[in-house]
């Protein structure tokens, strides 16, 4: 946890990672699937190449959209959008365990999307991070 300021350490120590039981899929929104995907999305991001949506895996599957499924771990601590170190500490701990991680920062909380097959392990890694803060 090198490079963490006091605020970052405080956020990590107060973090209570929570695993969402649903499976999520990152998909590219196309005009013909936009109503279903955008209506079900928990997050979107516009890039030059198009719009990415994070949707329930079953919705993507019903539309014939393949891809890897991810588990969402919510870092149930009120994260400061100007705080330093939380994302780095979380993604670093997961990277050290060899677990892929896609971080999403929202207004109230940060969320880590990890491969479903490694969700329980990722949760253990994050709980160990909290214990060591």
C-alpha positions in Angstrom: 0.0 0.0 0.0 2.9 2.3 -0.7 2.0 5.8 -1.9 -1.3 5.9 0.0 -2.2 9.1 1.7 -4.0 9.1 5.0 -7.4 9.3 3.2 -6.6 6.2 1.1 -5.6 4.2 4.1 -8.8 5.3 5.9 -10.9 4.3 2.9 -9.2 0.8 2.7 -9.5 0.2 6.5 -13.3 1.1 6.3 -13.9 -0.9 3.2 -16.3 -3.9 3.4 -16.2 -5.6 0.0 -19.6 -7.1 -1.0 -20.1 -9.7 -3.7 -23.1 -9.1 -6.0 -24.6 -12.6 -6.8 -25.5 -11.5 -10.4 -23.2 -12.1 -13.4 -22.3 -9.1 -15.6 -21.1 -8.7 -19.1 -19.3 -5.8 -20.8 -21.0 -5.4 -24.3 -20.8 -3.0 -27.2 -24.2 -1.3 -27.8 -25.5 -1.6 -31.3 -28.5 0.3 -32.7 -30.7 -2.8 -32.8 -29.9 -3.8 -29.2 -29.7 -0.4 -27.6 -33.2 -0.3 -26.0 -32.7 -3.6 -24.2 -29.1 -3.1 -23.3 -29.3 0.5 -22.1 -32.5 -0.3 -20.2 -30.7 -3.0 -18.3 -27.3 -1.4 -17.9 -25.8 -0.5 -14.6 -23.1 1.5 -16.3 -22.1 2.9 -19.7 -19.1 4.5 -21.2 -18.8 6.3 -24.5 -15.6 5.9 -26.4 -14.6 7.0 -29.9 -15.4 3.4 -31.2 -18.8 3.2 -29.6 -20.7 2.8 -26.3 -19.9 0.1 -23.8 -22.6 -1.1 -21.4 -22.3 -3.3 -18.4 -25.4 -5.5 -18.4 -26.7 -8.6 -16.7 -25.1 -11.6 -18.4 -28.5 -13.2 -19.0 -29.8 -10.1 -20.9 -26.7 -10.2 -23.1 -27.1 -13.9 -23.6 -30.8 -13.5 -24.6 -29.6 -11.1 -27.3 -27.0 -13.5 -28.5 -24.1 -11.4 -27.3 -21.2 -13.6 -26.2 -18.4 -12.6 -23.9 -16.8 -13.4 -20.5 -18.9 -12.9 -17.4 -17.8 -10.9 -14.5 -18.7 -10.7 -10.8 -19.1 -7.3 -9.2 -17.5 -6.6 -5.9 -18.7 -3.3 -4.4 -16.2 -1.7 -2.1 -18.8 -0.6 0.5 -17.0 2.5 1.7 -18.0 6.0 0.7 -15.2 6.6 -1.8 -13.9 10.1 -2.3 -13.7 10.9 -6.0 -10.6 12.9 -5.2 -9.1 10.3 -2.8 -5.7 8.9 -3.6 -4.8 5.3 -3.6 -8.0 3.2 -3.2 -8.2 2.0 -6.8 -4.5 1.4 -7.0 -4.5 -0.6 -3.8 -7.4 -2.7 -4.8 -6.3 -3.4 -8.4 -2.8 -4.0 -7.2 -3.8 -6.6 -4.6 -5.9 -8.4 -7.2 -3.1 -8.2 -9.8 -0.6 -9.6 -7.3 -3.0 -12.6 -6.9 -3.2 -12.9 -10.7 -6.8 -11.8 -10.9 -8.0 -9.5 -13.7 -9.9 -6.5 -12.5 -11.9 -3.8 -14.2 -12.5 -0.9 -11.8 -15.5 1.4 -12.0 -15.7 4.5 -9.8 -19.2 5.8 -9.1 -20.4 8.7 -7.0 -20.8 6.7 -3.8 -18.7 3.6 -4.2 -16.1 1.9 -6.3 -16.7 -1.4 -7.9 -14.3 -4.1 -9.0 -15.4 -6.5 -11.8 -13.5 -9.7 -11.7 -13.8 -13.0 -13.7 -16.7 -15.0 -12.1 -14.6 -18.1 -11.6 -12.3 -16.1 -9.3 -14.9 -14.1 -7.5 -14.6 -15.8 -4.1 -10.8 -15.7 -4.2 -10.9 -11.9 -5.1 -13.2 -11.3 -2.2 -10.7 -13.0 0.1 -7.9 -10.9 -1.3 -9.8 -7.7 -0.7 -10.7 -8.8 2.9 -7.0 -9.5 3.5 -6.2 -6.0 2.2 -8.7 -4.5 4.7 -7.2 -6.5 7.5 -3.7 -5.2 6.7 -4.7 -1.5 6.4 
